[in-house]
Amino acid sequence: MLLAGDVGGTKTLLGLFERGSRRPRPLATGTYATNDFSSFTAILDAFARDVHQPFALDAAAVGVAGPVVANTARLTNITWDVSAAEITARFGTTRVQLLNDLEAMATSVNVLEGEEVATLQEGVARDDGNAAVIAAGTGLGEAFLHRVNGRLVAVPSEGGHADFAARTDRELELVRMLRERYGRAEVEHVLSGPGLVNVHRLTHRGGHCEIVEGVSEVEAPARISQAGLTGRCQGCVEALRMFVGAYGAEAGNMALRGLTLSGLYIGGGIAPKILPVIRSGLFIDAFLDKGPMRELVARVPVKVILNPEAGLLGAAVYAQGLSDR
């Protein structure tokens, strides 16, 4: 039996899987509000209780929202440490690997079915190319998939904390605002749930917005997105359009940096919820706006991951590989 996990700043998914010929098959899964628990071990204990059955693990892999060093990690957006050792102590197996959450999501790419993705640009997929995943949610994650001996191998990064590159005068205004607020402007300050709130602050400077009045910052991104999609508030419309344009531009940057001729995937919780705006052309226009490299990025297949548990699935795929060793 395999244990897989996807630990995020907002929610944590855990699942028991059995081996499968193409991809692992889920037996039991659980979703937990991360902030409701004092530690990852507490979530493991809750999951074990919820499953209501003893189980012996062959291997475990857990994606975590933060950098992984020596099989331990400190989450970026919550004050937790997670280690492979605590999983071993709880369940006994020594075949345990922590992954960056985007590394786990990227590992799912090879096994996603047709209905689990939405195509934005067909491109011309090469079977000798690299790929990448970018995912905006509570934070911004990025991972590359390098082609090694004919197969795609996920490589983690902390690219979401790299500097944000402004492309327009309006985005330059945004950078100045972010520098005033945070001391620097990083990509995650724009491309994430809190990032959308930052963009909304710019589009409503000098005025108030009833859409977010009295709403917590956790609830605000969904309110802004909905108002932007329906046209209820023109400042929210502008914020959402700026967000999608910046998202496409950063995805295009990844395509260039990784030569992702096998595909560029957009994951995370935000993209499926704002798919009409992403499909409007704003995303791909910004993705393609790469000067002399436009022809190159036009050949990159671009897809939105619709499976909300892609990170958990990728961790299960990795765990199955561990059990083969």
TORDRENVEX-736856 format. One record per residue (C-alpha): residue in three letters; x, y, z; residue number from 1. Coordinates in pm, 1 decimal, always signed. Last residue first. Example, Ala and Ser with C-alpha at 12.3 -4.5 7.8 and 13.67 -1.06 7.14 Angstrom:
REM TORDRENVEX-736856
+------+----------+----------+----------+-----+
! rest !        u !        v !        w !  nr !
+------+----------+----------+----------+-----+
!  SER !  +1367.0 !   -106.0 !   +714.0 !   2 !
!  ALA !  +1230.0 !   -450.0 !   +780.0 !   1 !
+------+----------+----------+----------+-----+
This chain:
REM TORDRENVEX-736856
+------+----------+----------+----------+-----+
! rest !        u !        v !        w !  nr !
+------+----------+----------+----------+-----+
!  ARG !  +1334.8 !    +13.2 !   -554.9 ! 325 !
!  ASP !   +986.9 !    -61.1 !   -690.1 ! 324 !
!  SER !   +817.7 !    +83.0 !   -380.7 ! 323 !
!  LEU !   +982.2 !   +417.2 !   -449.8 ! 322 !
!  GLY !   +831.3 !   +429.5 !   -798.3 ! 321 !
!  GLN !   +486.3 !   +371.3 !   -647.7 ! 320 !
!  ALA !   +553.9 !   +653.8 !   -404.0 ! 319 !
!  TYR !   +634.9 !   +889.2 !   -696.0 ! 318 !
!  VAL !   +306.6 !   +804.1 !   -866.9 ! 317 !
!  ALA !   +126.3 !   +857.5 !   -534.8 ! 316 !
!  ALA !   +291.7 !  +1199.8 !   -497.2 ! 315 !
!  GLY !   +178.8 !  +1286.6 !   -849.4 ! 314 !
!  LEU !   -178.3 !  +1184.1 !   -767.6 ! 313 !
!  LEU !   -178.3 !  +1402.6 !   -455.7 ! 312 !
!  GLY !    -50.8 !  +1698.9 !   -656.8 ! 311 !
!  ALA !   -306.6 !  +1634.3 !   -932.1 ! 310 !
!  GLU !   -591.3 !  +1636.2 !   -678.2 ! 309 !
!  PRO !   -788.3 !  +1926.0 !   -825.2 ! 308 !
!  ASN !   -782.2 !  +1757.9 !  -1169.0 ! 307 !
!  LEU !   -839.6 !  +2043.2 !  -1415.7 ! 306 !
!  ILE !   -476.9 !  +2094.7 !  -1518.6 ! 305 !
!  VAL !   -469.0 !  +2378.4 !  -1773.5 ! 304 !
!  LYS !   -277.7 !  +2304.7 !  -2093.3 ! 303 !
!  VAL !    -22.2 !  +2478.4 !  -2316.6 ! 302 !
!  PRO !   +147.9 !  +2285.9 !  -2598.8 ! 301 !
!  VAL !   +467.2 !  +2475.2 !  -2695.8 ! 300 !
!  ARG !   +502.5 !  +2546.1 !  -3070.3 ! 299 !
!  ALA !   +398.7 !  +2910.8 !  -3032.6 ! 298 !
!  VAL !   +680.4 !  +2941.3 !  -2777.4 ! 297 !
!  LEU !   +939.1 !  +2897.4 !  -3054.2 ! 296 !
!  GLU !   +770.6 !  +3129.1 !  -3304.8 ! 295 !
!  ARG !   +749.1 !  +3404.3 !  -3043.0 ! 294 !
!  MET !  +1120.2 !  +3374.7 !  -2955.5 ! 293 !
!  PRO !  +1218.2 !  +3683.7 !  -3158.0 ! 292 !
!  GLY !   +987.2 !  +3899.6 !  -2944.5 ! 291 !
!  LYS !   +844.2 !  +3701.1 !  -2651.7 ! 290 !
!  ASP !   +477.6 !  +3802.6 !  -2653.2 ! 289 !
!  LEU !   +348.6 !  +3446.8 !  -2699.4 ! 288 !
!  PHE !   +257.5 !  +3385.7 !  -2333.6 ! 287 !
!  ALA !   +106.3 !  +3734.7 !  -2308.1 ! 286 !
!  ASP !   -127.6 !  +3665.3 !  -2601.0 ! 285 !
!  ILE !   -187.5 !  +3313.8 !  -2463.4 ! 284 !
!  PHE !   -314.2 !  +3442.1 !  -2129.8 ! 283 !
!  LEU !   -526.8 !  +3727.5 !  -2263.7 ! 282 !
!  GLY !   -684.4 !  +3511.8 !  -2534.1 ! 281 !
!  SER !  -1027.5 !  +3473.6 !  -2373.9 ! 280 !
!  ARG !   -943.0 !  +3121.0 !  -2254.4 ! 279 !
!  ILE !   -784.0 !  +3252.3 !  -1933.7 ! 278 !
!  VAL !  -1086.9 !  +3474.4 !  -1882.9 ! 277 !
!  PRO !  -1329.4 !  +3182.2 !  -1922.4 ! 276 !
!  LEU !  -1101.9 !  +2956.5 !  -1710.6 ! 275 !
!  ILE !  -1126.4 !  +3170.9 !  -1397.8 ! 274 !
!  LYS !  -1211.5 !  +2888.2 !  -1155.2 ! 273 !
!  PRO !   -993.1 !  +2632.3 !  -1335.2 ! 272 !
!  ALA !   -692.0 !  +2868.2 !  -1307.6 ! 271 !
!  ILE !   -718.3 !  +2948.1 !   -935.9 ! 270 !
!  GLY !   -671.9 !  +2611.8 !   -764.1 ! 269 !
!  GLY !   -328.2 !  +2523.1 !   -888.1 ! 268 !
!  GLY !   -200.3 !  +2392.1 !  -1220.0 ! 267 !
!  ILE !   -103.3 !  +2544.9 !  -1552.7 ! 266 !
!  TYR !    +94.2 !  +2301.3 !  -1768.1 ! 265 !
!  LEU !   +358.2 !  +2385.0 !  -2029.6 ! 264 !
!  GLY !   +431.3 !  +2109.7 !  -2279.0 ! 263 !
!  SER !   +679.8 !  +1882.3 !  -2453.9 ! 262 !
!  LEU !   +865.1 !  +2175.8 !  -2609.4 ! 261 !
!  THR !   +939.9 !  +2319.8 !  -2265.8 ! 260 !
!  LEU !  +1264.8 !  +2493.9 !  -2354.6 ! 259 !
!  GLY !  +1314.7 !  +2532.7 !  -1976.4 ! 258 !
!  ARG !  +1391.7 !  +2903.6 !  -1954.7 ! 257 !
!  LEU !  +1179.7 !  +2991.5 !  -2257.9 ! 256 !
!  ALA !   +870.7 !  +2798.0 !  -2149.1 ! 255 !
!  MET !   +916.7 !  +2933.6 !  -1797.3 ! 254 !
!  ASN !   +913.5 !  +3289.4 !  -1928.4 ! 253 !
!  GLY !   +599.9 !  +3206.9 !  -2126.8 ! 252 !
!  ALA !   +431.1 !  +3090.3 !  -1807.1 ! 251 !
!  GLU !   +537.5 !  +3420.7 !  -1648.6 ! 250 !
!  ALA !   +377.8 !  +3616.1 !  -1934.7 ! 249 !
!  GLY !    +57.6 !  +3412.0 !  -1922.1 ! 248 !
!  TYR !    +17.8 !  +3470.0 !  -1548.4 ! 247 !
!  ALA !    +90.9 !  +3842.8 !  -1587.3 ! 246 !
!  GLY !   -186.7 !  +3867.3 !  -1847.0 ! 245 !
!  VAL !   -424.4 !  +3666.3 !  -1626.4 ! 244 !
!  PHE !   -360.3 !  +3888.8 !  -1323.4 ! 243 !
!  MET !   -393.9 !  +4209.9 !  -1523.3 ! 242 !
!  ARG !   -726.8 !  +4085.5 !  -1661.0 ! 241 !
!  LEU !   -846.9 !  +3993.4 !  -1311.8 ! 240 !
!  ALA !   -748.5 !  +4332.3 !  -1169.4 ! 239 !
!  GLU !   -910.4 !  +4517.5 !  -1461.2 ! 238 !
!  VAL !  -1237.9 !  +4330.0 !  -1414.6 ! 237 !
!  CYS !  -1217.0 !  +4389.2 !  -1038.6 ! 236 !
!  GLY !  -1183.0 !  +4764.1 !  -1102.2 ! 235 !
!  GLN !  -1477.3 !  +4739.5 !  -1341.0 ! 234 !
!  CYS !  -1701.1 !  +4585.9 !  -1073.5 ! 233 !
!  ARG !  -1998.5 !  +4363.1 !  -1162.9 ! 232 !
!  GLY !  -1834.5 !  +4246.9 !  -1484.7 ! 231 !
!  THR !  -1938.5 !  +3886.9 !  -1419.2 ! 230 !
!  LEU !  -1588.3 !  +3736.7 !  -1436.7 ! 229 !
!  GLY !  -1426.2 !  +4028.0 !  -1252.7 ! 228 !
!  ALA !  -1685.8 !  +4019.3 !   -976.1 ! 227 !
!  GLN !  -1630.7 !  +3643.7 !   -940.1 ! 226 !
!  SER !  -1253.2 !  +3680.0 !   -933.4 ! 225 !
!  ILE !  -1265.0 !  +3961.7 !   -677.9 ! 224 !
!  ARG !  -1494.2 !  +3763.1 !   -447.5 ! 223 !
!  ALA !  -1278.0 !  +3449.6 !   -482.5 ! 222 !
!  PRO !   -961.8 !  +3650.0 !   -406.3 ! 221 !
!  ALA !  -1125.0 !  +3821.6 !   -102.1 ! 220 !
!  GLU !  -1217.7 !  +3514.0 !   +102.2 ! 219 !
!  VAL !   -874.2 !  +3456.4 !   +256.3 ! 218 !
!  GLU !   -810.5 !  +3830.7 !   +276.2 ! 217 !
!  SER !  -1117.4 !  +3857.4 !   +499.4 ! 216 !
!  VAL !  -1427.8 !  +4038.1 !   +373.4 ! 215 !
!  GLY !  -1567.2 !  +4354.4 !   +538.0 ! 214 !
!  GLU !  -1565.7 !  +4542.6 !   +207.3 ! 213 !
!  VAL !  -1426.6 !  +4311.0 !    -60.4 ! 212 !
!  ILE !  -1691.7 !  +4362.0 !   -328.5 ! 211 !
!  GLU !  -1782.4 !  +4707.3 !   -193.2 ! 210 !
!  CYS !  -1461.9 !  +4845.1 !   -338.2 ! 209 !
!  HIS !  -1307.5 !  +5163.7 !   -199.2 ! 208 !
!  GLY !  -1133.6 !  +5449.0 !   -376.3 ! 207 !
!  GLY !   -798.0 !  +5621.0 !   -417.5 ! 206 !
!  ARG !   -624.3 !  +5307.6 !   -530.9 ! 205 !
!  HIS !   -882.0 !  +5055.6 !   -650.8 ! 204 !
!  THR !   -692.2 !  +4904.2 !   -944.3 ! 203 !
!  LEU !   -375.0 !  +4891.4 !   -736.3 ! 202 !
!  ARG !   -537.3 !  +4724.3 !   -436.6 ! 201 !
!  HIS !   -695.3 !  +4471.8 !   -675.1 ! 200 !
!  VAL !   -346.8 !  +4377.7 !   -794.9 ! 199 !
!  ASN !   -251.4 !  +4310.8 !   -432.3 ! 198 !
!  VAL !   -568.8 !  +4104.6 !   -377.1 ! 197 !
!  LEU !   -477.8 !  +3901.4 !   -685.9 ! 196 !
!  GLY !   -138.2 !  +3841.7 !   -525.6 ! 195 !
!  PRO !   -302.0 !  +3716.4 !   -204.2 ! 194 !
!  GLY !   -465.3 !  +3443.9 !   -417.9 ! 193 !
!  SER !   -145.3 !  +3390.1 !   -611.0 ! 192 !
!  LEU !    +34.6 !  +3545.3 !   -908.6 ! 191 !
!  VAL !   +112.5 !  +3904.7 !   -812.3 ! 190 !
!  HIS !   +310.0 !  +3893.5 !   -485.4 ! 189 !
!  GLU !   +409.0 !  +3541.0 !   -593.1 ! 188 !
!  VAL !   +616.7 !  +3690.9 !   -875.0 ! 187 !
!  GLU !   +825.7 !  +3899.5 !   -637.4 ! 186 !
!  ALA !   +820.4 !  +4274.8 !   -587.8 ! 185 !
!  ARG !  +1057.7 !  +4413.4 !   -324.4 ! 184 !
!  GLY !  +1038.7 !  +4604.2 !     +5.4 ! 183 !
!  TYR !   +701.5 !  +4449.7 !    +84.4 ! 182 !
!  ARG !   +444.4 !  +4733.4 !    +76.8 ! 181 !
!  GLU !   +635.9 !  +5015.2 !    -90.0 ! 180 !
!  ARG !   +801.8 !  +4766.6 !   -323.8 ! 179 !
!  LEU !   +459.1 !  +4621.0 !   -408.1 ! 178 !
!  MET !   +320.6 !  +4965.6 !   -494.8 ! 177 !
!  ARG !   +619.1 !  +5044.5 !   -716.9 ! 176 !
!  VAL !   +583.7 !  +4706.5 !   -888.7 ! 175 !
!  LEU !   +212.8 !  +4769.4 !   -949.0 ! 174 !
!  GLU !   +284.2 !  +5105.6 !  -1107.7 ! 173 !
!  LEU !   +533.3 !  +4927.9 !  -1334.2 ! 172 !
!  GLU !   +253.9 !  +4679.6 !  -1412.9 ! 171 !
!  ARG !    +38.9 !  +4969.6 !  -1533.9 ! 170 !
!  ASP !   +323.2 !  +5097.8 !  -1749.9 ! 169 !
!  THR !   +351.0 !  +4754.1 !  -1907.3 ! 168 !
!  ARG !   +586.1 !  +4454.0 !  -1898.3 ! 167 !
!  ALA !   +680.7 !  +4432.8 !  -1526.7 ! 166 !
!  ALA !   +913.3 !  +4147.4 !  -1429.8 ! 165 !
!  PHE !   +842.7 !  +4006.3 !  -1083.9 ! 164 !
!  ASP !  +1157.5 !  +3902.2 !   -899.0 ! 163 !
!  ALA !  +1191.8 !  +3536.1 !   -802.4 ! 162 !
!  HIS !   +984.1 !  +3400.6 !   -512.9 ! 161 !
!  GLY !   +762.2 !  +3189.4 !   -737.0 ! 160 !
!  GLY !  +1078.0 !  +3041.0 !   -884.2 ! 159 !
!  GLU !  +1135.7 !  +2827.5 !   -575.9 ! 158 !
!  SER !  +1225.5 !  +2526.8 !   -787.5 ! 157 !
!  PRO !  +1166.5 !  +2153.9 !   -804.1 ! 156 !
!  VAL !  +1285.5 !  +1920.9 !  -1084.0 ! 155 !
!  ALA !  +1041.1 !  +1662.6 !  -1219.0 ! 154 !
!  VAL !  +1185.7 !  +1391.9 !  -1444.4 ! 153 !
!  LEU !  +1036.9 !  +1343.3 !  -1791.2 ! 152 !
!  ARG !  +1143.0 !  +1022.7 !  -1961.8 ! 151 !
!  GLY !  +1360.9 !   +945.2 !  -2264.4 ! 150 !
!  ASN !  +1690.0 !   +902.3 !  -2083.3 ! 149 !
!  VAL !  +1634.5 !  +1230.7 !  -1897.9 ! 148 !
!  ARG !  +1392.6 !  +1493.3 !  -2031.1 ! 147 !
!  HIS !  +1371.8 !  +1765.5 !  -1768.7 ! 146 !
!  LEU !  +1039.4 !  +1846.7 !  -1603.9 ! 145 !
!  PHE !  +1043.2 !  +2193.6 !  -1452.2 ! 144 !
!  ALA !   +864.6 !  +2316.8 !  -1143.2 ! 143 !
!  GLU !   +690.6 !  +2637.6 !  -1038.3 ! 142 !
!  GLY !   +470.9 !  +2719.5 !   -741.3 ! 141 !
!  LEU !   +288.6 !  +3040.9 !   -657.6 ! 140 !
!  GLY !   +118.6 !  +3085.4 !   -320.8 ! 139 !
!  THR !   -231.8 !  +3020.0 !   -186.7 ! 138 !
!  GLY !   -304.2 !  +2918.3 !   -545.5 ! 137 !
!  ALA !   -105.7 !  +2982.6 !   -861.7 ! 136 !
!  ALA !    +49.2 !  +2682.7 !  -1033.4 ! 135 !
!  ILE !   +321.6 !  +2669.9 !  -1298.1 ! 134 !
!  VAL !   +424.1 !  +2334.4 !  -1444.8 ! 133 !
!  ALA !   +706.7 !  +2267.3 !  -1688.3 ! 132 !
!  ALA !   +805.2 !  +2044.3 !  -1980.4 ! 131 !
!  ASN !  +1121.1 !  +1930.0 !  -2158.3 ! 130 !
!  GLY !  +1149.7 !  +1804.5 !  -2514.2 ! 129 !
!  ASP !  +1239.5 !  +1469.8 !  -2675.8 ! 128 !
!  ASP !   +881.6 !  +1354.3 !  -2738.0 ! 127 !
!  ARG !   +802.4 !  +1686.2 !  -2901.7 ! 126 !
!  ALA !   +454.8 !  +1833.9 !  -2864.0 ! 125 !
!  VAL !   +346.1 !  +2061.2 !  -3149.9 ! 124 !
!  GLY !   +135.7 !  +2345.2 !  -3013.0 ! 123 !
!  GLU !   -225.9 !  +2283.3 !  -2918.9 ! 122 !
!  GLN !   -267.3 !  +2605.9 !  -2723.5 ! 121 !
!  LEU !   -518.8 !  +2653.8 !  -2442.3 ! 120 !
!  THR !   -599.6 !  +2284.7 !  -2390.8 ! 119 !
!  ALA !   -805.0 !  +2181.2 !  -2089.2 ! 118 !
!  VAL !   -672.8 !  +1893.5 !  -1876.0 ! 117 !
!  GLU !   -822.1 !  +1613.5 !  -1665.3 ! 116 !
!  GLU !  -1061.1 !  +1504.3 !  -1940.8 ! 115 !
!  GLY !   -768.6 !  +1379.1 !  -2150.7 ! 114 !
!  GLU !   -614.9 !  +1166.0 !  -1875.3 ! 113 !
!  LEU !   -319.0 !  +1269.1 !  -1659.0 ! 112 !
!  VAL !    -46.0 !  +1003.7 !  -1623.9 ! 111 !
!  ASN !   +266.4 !  +1181.1 !  -1751.9 ! 110 !
!  VAL !   +173.0 !  +1510.6 !  -1584.6 ! 109 !
!  SER !   +138.4 !  +1363.7 !  -1235.5 ! 108 !
!  THR !   +508.5 !  +1408.8 !  -1152.8 ! 107 !
!  ALA !   +465.3 !  +1781.6 !  -1212.7 ! 106 !
!  MET !   +218.9 !  +1797.8 !   -923.6 ! 105 !
!  ALA !   +469.8 !  +1630.7 !   -691.9 ! 104 !
!  GLU !   +752.4 !  +1863.4 !   -799.2 ! 103 !
!  LEU !   +505.6 !  +2146.4 !   -752.7 ! 102 !
!  ASP !   +447.8 !  +2041.8 !   -390.8 ! 101 !
!  ASN !   +822.1 !  +2013.0 !   -321.1 ! 100 !
!  LEU !   +881.6 !  +1649.5 !   -249.9 !  99 !
!  LEU !   +934.0 !  +1452.8 !    +70.3 !  98 !
!  GLN !  +1035.8 !  +1091.3 !    +21.1 !  97 !
!  VAL !   +969.6 !   +784.2 !   +233.7 !  96 !
!  ARG !  +1086.5 !   +427.2 !   +182.3 !  95 !
!  THR !  +1170.9 !   +365.4 !   +548.5 !  94 !
!  THR !   +823.6 !   +230.3 !   +627.9 !  93 !
!  GLY !   +718.3 !   +212.1 !   +991.8 !  92 !
!  PHE !   +394.1 !   +408.8 !   +985.0 !  91 !
!  ARG !   +425.1 !   +685.7 !  +1246.4 !  90 !
!  ALA !   +803.4 !   +684.2 !  +1296.1 !  89 !
!  THR !   +866.1 !   +660.3 !   +921.9 !  88 !
!  ILE !   +627.8 !   +951.2 !   +859.9 !  87 !
!  GLU !   +802.4 !  +1151.1 !  +1133.8 !  86 !
!  ALA !  +1142.7 !  +1074.8 !   +978.9 !  85 !
!  ALA !  +1036.6 !  +1200.0 !   +636.2 !  84 !
!  SER !  +1022.1 !  +1546.0 !   +788.1 !  83 !
!  VAL !   +776.8 !  +1836.0 !   +804.1 !  82 !
!  ASP !   +843.1 !  +2167.2 !   +980.0 !  81 !
!  TRP !   +551.2 !  +2400.9 !  +1024.0 !  80 !
!  THR !   +512.3 !  +2775.2 !  +1051.0 !  79 !
!  ILE !   +271.0 !  +2824.9 !   +759.8 !  78 !
!  ASN !   +317.2 !  +3003.2 !   +425.6 !  77 !
!  THR !   +660.9 !  +2872.8 !   +327.1 !  76 !
!  LEU !   +645.1 !  +2527.3 !   +480.3 !  75 !
!  ARG !   +967.7 !  +2414.1 !   +641.9 !  74 !
!  ALA !  +1096.9 !  +2097.3 !   +483.8 !  73 !
!  THR !  +1289.5 !  +1781.1 !   +560.5 !  72 !
!  ASN !  +1413.6 !  +1506.0 !   +329.5 !  71 !
!  ALA !  +1768.8 !  +1645.4 !   +322.8 !  70 !
!  VAL !  +1641.9 !  +1980.5 !   +190.0 !  69 !
!  VAL !  +1286.7 !  +2033.1 !    +64.3 !  68 !
!  PRO !  +1178.5 !  +2386.6 !    -25.9 !  67 !
!  GLY !   +819.0 !  +2477.0 !    +55.9 !  66 !
!  ALA !   +459.2 !  +2379.9 !    -10.1 !  65 !
!  VAL !   +493.1 !  +2009.9 !    +67.8 !  64 !
!  GLY !   +448.0 !  +1703.6 !   -153.0 !  63 !
!  VAL !   +441.6 !  +1374.3 !    +33.5 !  62 !
!  ALA !   +568.3 !  +1036.4 !    -81.5 !  61 !
!  ALA !   +518.4 !   +710.6 !   +108.3 !  60 !
!  ALA !   +627.8 !   +350.2 !    +50.9 !  59 !
!  ASP !   +530.2 !    -11.5 !   +114.2 !  58 !
!  LEU !   +286.4 !    +85.2 !   +386.4 !  57 !
!  ALA !   +106.8 !   -155.0 !   +616.7 !  56 !
!  PHE !   -252.3 !    -69.7 !   +696.0 !  55 !
!  PRO !   -482.8 !    -80.2 !   +996.1 !  54 !
!  GLN !   -841.8 !    +25.8 !   +928.9 !  53 !
!  HIS !  -1074.3 !   +307.5 !  +1024.7 !  52 !
!  VAL !   -950.9 !   +544.0 !   +748.8 !  51 !
!  ASP !  -1058.7 !   +841.3 !   +959.0 !  50 !
!  ARG !   -836.7 !   +744.5 !  +1251.9 !  49 !
!  ALA !   -527.3 !   +709.8 !  +1029.9 !  48 !
!  PHE !   -615.1 !  +1043.6 !   +867.5 !  47 !
!  ALA !   -641.5 !  +1218.4 !  +1204.1 !  46 !
!  ASP !   -304.2 !  +1075.2 !  +1312.9 !  45 !
!  LEU !   -139.7 !  +1189.1 !   +989.4 !  44 !
!  ILE !   -292.6 !  +1534.9 !  +1040.7 !  43 !
!  ALA !   -145.0 !  +1552.9 !  +1391.2 !  42 !
!  THR !   +192.4 !  +1441.8 !  +1252.8 !  41 !
!  PHE !   +179.3 !  +1733.2 !  +1008.1 !  40 !
!  SER !   +169.4 !  +1970.4 !  +1302.8 !  39 !
!  SER !    -54.4 !  +2199.4 !  +1508.3 !  38 !
!  PHE !   -367.4 !  +2128.9 !  +1307.9 !  37 !
!  ASP !   -661.9 !  +2349.7 !  +1206.7 !  36 !
!  ASN !   -430.3 !  +2559.7 !   +989.9 !  35 !
!  THR !   -396.9 !  +2279.7 !   +736.8 !  34 !
!  ALA !   -769.3 !  +2236.9 !   +679.6 !  33 !
!  TYR !   -789.8 !  +1863.9 !   +609.7 !  32 !
!  THR !   -893.1 !  +1655.9 !   +307.5 !  31 !
!  GLY !   -897.9 !  +1276.4 !   +323.1 !  30 !
!  THR !   -851.2 !   +998.8 !    +70.4 !  29 !
!  ALA !   -914.5 !   +623.9 !    +64.1 !  28 !
!  LEU !   -840.4 !   +346.4 !   -187.4 !  27 !
!  PRO !   -696.6 !   +547.7 !   -476.0 !  26 !
!  ARG !   -550.4 !   +355.4 !   -772.5 !  25 !
!  PRO !   -187.3 !   +418.1 !   -868.4 !  24 !
!  ARG !   -114.6 !   +499.7 !  -1234.3 !  23 !
!  ARG !    -58.6 !   +303.1 !  -1553.0 !  22 !
!  SER !    -36.0 !    -54.4 !  -1421.6 !  21 !
!  GLY !   -169.5 !    +29.8 !  -1077.3 !  20 !
!  ARG !    -30.2 !     -4.8 !   -725.4 !  19 !
!  GLU !   -264.3 !    +61.2 !   -437.3 !  18 !
!  PHE !   -330.4 !   +402.5 !   -294.4 !  17 !
!  LEU !   -394.5 !   +556.0 !    +46.3 !  16 !
!  GLY !   -451.6 !   +929.0 !    +37.4 !  15 !
!  LEU !   -377.4 !  +1253.2 !   +215.3 !  14 !
!  LEU !   -475.7 !  +1604.6 !   +109.2 !  13 !
!  THR !   -376.8 !  +1911.8 !   +309.4 !  12 !
!  LYS !   -547.8 !  +2248.7 !   +284.2 !  11 !
!  THR !   -463.6 !  +2617.5 !   +308.6 !  10 !
!  GLY !    -82.5 !  +2643.7 !   +311.9 !   9 !
!  GLY !    -50.5 !  +2320.1 !   +122.6 !   8 !
!  VAL !    +46.4 !  +1962.3 !   +207.7 !   7 !
!  ASP !    -15.7 !  +1711.7 !    -71.0 !   6 !
!  GLY !    +19.7 !  +1356.6 !    +57.2 !   5 !
!  ALA !    +55.8 !  +1002.2 !    -71.6 !   4 !
!  LEU !    +66.7 !   +674.5 !   +119.7 !   3 !
!  LEU !   +113.9 !   +352.5 !    -78.8 !   2 !
!  MET !     +0.0 !     +0.0 !     +0.0 !   1 !
+------+----------+----------+----------+-----+
